[in-house]
Amino acid sequence: MRMYDIILAKRQGKELTNEEIDFFIKGYTEGTIPDYQASALLMAIFLKDMTEREIVEMTRAMMDSGDKIDLS
């Protein structure tokens, strides 16, 4: 999977798959996706918007990308 293809898909108004969203979040948090590619994807998202499913999946991927604290 390539970041370029994910950016292009969103620029064309396509809905991102769960795998593409996970790839982006994981790659960005690990430092393998540079800031300029993240910025390009975020600009495409701003211009083309996200579906509710994409928003939920991105939120889940962000939540799973870090440490979790049990507050119970």
C-alpha positions in Angstrom: 0.0 0.0 0.0 1.3 3.4 -0.9 0.4 6.8 0.7 0.3 8.3 -2.8 -2.6 6.0 -3.8 -4.5 6.8 -0.6 -4.1 10.6 -1.2 -5.2 10.2 -4.8 -8.2 8.1 -3.9 -9.4 10.8 -1.5 -8.7 13.6 -3.9 -10.9 11.8 -6.4 -13.7 11.7 -3.8 -13.5 8.0 -3.1 -14.3 6.5 0.3 -11.2 5.2 2.1 -11.1 1.6 3.3 -10.5 0.6 6.9 -7.1 -0.7 5.8 -6.1 2.6 4.1 -7.1 4.6 7.2 -5.2 2.2 9.5 -2.2 2.3 7.2 -2.2 6.1 7.4 -2.6 6.4 11.2 -0.1 3.7 12.0 2.5 5.0 9.5 2.1 8.6 10.7 2.4 7.7 14.4 5.4 5.5 13.7 7.1 8.3 11.7 7.2 6.4 8.3 4.8 8.9 6.7 6.2 12.4 6.4 4.3 15.5 7.3 3.9 16.7 3.7 2.0 13.5 2.8 -0.2 13.7 5.9 -0.9 17.4 5.0 -1.8 16.4 1.5 -4.3 13.7 2.7 -5.8 16.1 5.3 -6.3 18.8 2.5 -8.0 16.2 0.3 -10.2 15.2 3.3 -11.1 18.8 3.9 -12.0 19.4 0.3 -13.9 16.1 -0.3 -15.1 15.4 3.2 -15.4 12.0 4.9 -18.3 9.6 5.3 -19.6 8.8 8.8 -17.9 5.3 8.5 -14.6 6.9 7.6 -14.8 9.3 10.6 -15.6 6.4 13.0 -12.8 4.3 11.6 -10.3 7.1 11.8 -11.3 7.8 15.4 -10.9 4.1 16.2 -7.5 3.9 14.5 -6.4 7.0 16.4 -7.7 5.6 19.7 -5.9 2.3 19.1 -2.6 4.0 18.1 -1.6 5.0 21.7 -1.4 3.7 25.2 -4.7 3.2 27.0 -5.4 3.8 30.6 -8.0 1.9 32.6 -9.9 4.4 34.7 -12.3 2.0 36.3 
